[in-house]
Amino acid sequence: MNHRENLAAVLRHTGPSGLPKGELFFARTFLDVIFPESRDDYVEQLASAAHLLDLSLVGADLNEEWSRSLLRQGKYSRLKEYFTVGYINGPVLRAIAQLGFKQAMLSIKKDRTTFFQVGSSLLEDIEDICRLAKENDLSAILLPDDIAGNRGLYFSYHDFTAAILPLYRQIASEIKKFGLFAFFHSDGDARSIIVPLIEAGYDCIHPVDSQAGLDLYELKDAHKNMVSFMGHIDIITWDDEKITQEINKAEKSFREGGLILGSTCGLSMKTVTKKLSVLYPQWRTRENEV
């Protein structure tokens, strides 16, 4: 199997050839420092990162106009050997960016007119983005929407189902209409909404945030083959031994699919430590060059 076929088998729980690794979030400073020779070529930097770390999955930021321009030009087809996931911020993140955190939460909990306006703007974007993503040979669309902290959702479950979940359903439906996989991201403890996300049509949830009390194997047992997970390895707080143990355990537990292994936090200059080479052994080559 190639990268794309293996990832599809993981998400469908149909016996992949091996446990794939992937990263969704690459800080631009990370890419510019590690790959300065292609500083002005975002797509080439992503390809270089995927090659260096031996990734099967790579994420691409589709939020900014410069990136949308690359999408319209078909530049992301350069990544077609990988399972490429384009991401566009969800309605809660958009509301926070426009209104600030406090006012965004109030718009969800009380007068929802402003929040629904933000959601409508996102829905206007999503069809065009999905169409272009398909034309660029992307495999999936990720909806990042940080809606939880370590103690659970930032709002009540009722507010979630009334104001946010209908938007998530419409977005997943649009993604699936173009034959793409649907991914969802939130930090924190989002366990209470995993079932609604599955029912809405999401195929993969990122990350498995151990600092928020999430346990990969409990999630596997609770949700069987209904959804896949991504992340799991905490390269910030776990030591080398813990990282190695968890990689070995995951490889044995997810032989039939259901997990894309990677960091819980994404790659930035903060995560460039020797522990990165425990998750990605090829990183040692880069360290030796430096």
Secondary structure as the mmCIF struct_conf table of DSSP 4:
data_model
#
loop_
_struct_conf.conf_type_id
_struct_conf.id
_struct_conf.beg_label_comp_id
_struct_conf.beg_label_asym_id
_struct_conf.beg_label_seq_id
_struct_conf.end_label_comp_id
_struct_conf.end_label_asym_id
_struct_conf.end_label_seq_id
HELX_RH_AL_P HELX_RH_AL_P1 HIS A 3 ARG A 12
TURN_TY1_P TURN_TY1_P1 HIS A 13 HIS A 13
BEND BEND1 THR A 14 THR A 14
BEND BEND2 SER A 17 GLY A 18
STRN STRN1 LYS A 21 LYS A 21
STRN STRN2 GLY A 22 GLU A 23
BEND BEND3 LEU A 24 LEU A 24
STRN STRN3 PHE A 26 PHE A 26
HELX_RH_AL_P HELX_RH_AL_P2 ARG A 28 ILE A 34
HELX_RH_3T_P HELX_RH_3T_P1 PRO A 36 SER A 38
TURN_TY1_P TURN_TY1_P2 ARG A 39 ASP A 40
HELX_RH_AL_P HELX_RH_AL_P3 TYR A 42 LEU A 53
TURN_TY1_P TURN_TY1_P3 ASP A 54 ASP A 54
BEND BEND4 SER A 56 SER A 56
STRN STRN4 LEU A 57 ASP A 61
BEND BEND5 ASN A 63 GLU A 64
HELX_RH_AL_P HELX_RH_AL_P4 GLU A 65 ARG A 72
TURN_TY1_P TURN_TY1_P4 GLN A 73 GLY A 74
HELX_RH_3T_P HELX_RH_3T_P2 LYS A 75 LEU A 79
TURN_TY1_P TURN_TY1_P5 LYS A 80 GLU A 81
BEND BEND6 TYR A 82 TYR A 82
STRN STRN5 PHE A 83 TYR A 87
HELX_RH_AL_P HELX_RH_AL_P5 PRO A 91 LEU A 99
HELX_RH_AL_P HELX_RH_AL_P6 PHE A 101 LYS A 109
BEND BEND7 LYS A 110 LYS A 110
HELX_RH_AL_P HELX_RH_AL_P7 THR A 113 GLU A 135
TURN_TY1_P TURN_TY1_P6 ASN A 136 ASP A 137
STRN STRN6 ALA A 140 PRO A 144
STRN STRN7 ALA A 148 GLY A 149
TURN_TY1_P TURN_TY1_P7 ASN A 150 ARG A 151
STRN STRN8 GLY A 152 LEU A 153
BEND BEND8 TYR A 154 PHE A 155
HELX_RH_AL_P HELX_RH_AL_P8 TYR A 157 ASP A 159
HELX_RH_PI_P HELX_RH_PI_P1 PHE A 160 ILE A 164
HELX_RH_AL_P HELX_RH_AL_P9 LEU A 165 LYS A 177
TURN_TY1_P TURN_TY1_P8 PHE A 178 GLY A 179
STRN STRN9 PHE A 181 HIS A 185
BEND BEND9 GLY A 188 GLY A 188
HELX_RH_3T_P HELX_RH_3T_P3 ARG A 191 ILE A 193
HELX_RH_AL_P HELX_RH_AL_P10 ILE A 194 ALA A 200
TURN_TY1_P TURN_TY1_P9 GLY A 201 GLY A 201
STRN STRN10 CYS A 204 HIS A 206
HELX_RH_3T_P HELX_RH_3T_P4 SER A 210 ALA A 212
TURN_TY1_P TURN_TY1_P10 GLY A 213 GLY A 213
HELX_RH_AL_P HELX_RH_AL_P11 LEU A 216 HIS A 223
TURN_TY1_P TURN_TY1_P11 LYS A 224 ASN A 225
BEND BEND10 MET A 226 MET A 226
STRN STRN11 SER A 228 ILE A 233
TURN_TY1_P TURN_TY1_P12 ILE A 235 THR A 237
BEND BEND11 TRP A 238 TRP A 238
HELX_RH_AL_P HELX_RH_AL_P12 ASP A 240 SER A 253
TURN_TY1_P TURN_TY1_P13 PHE A 254 GLU A 256
BEND BEND12 GLY A 257 GLY A 257
STRN STRN12 LEU A 259 SER A 263
BEND BEND13 THR A 264 CYS A 265
STRN STRN13 LEU A 267 LEU A 267
HELX_RH_3T_P HELX_RH_3T_P5 MET A 269 THR A 271
BEND BEND14 THR A 273 THR A 273
TURN_TY1_P TURN_TY1_P14 LYS A 274 LYS A 275
HELX_RH_AL_P HELX_RH_AL_P13 LEU A 276 LEU A 279
TURN_TY1_P TURN_TY1_P15 PRO A 281 GLN A 282
HELX_RH_AL_P HELX_RH_AL_P14 TRP A 283 GLU A 289
#
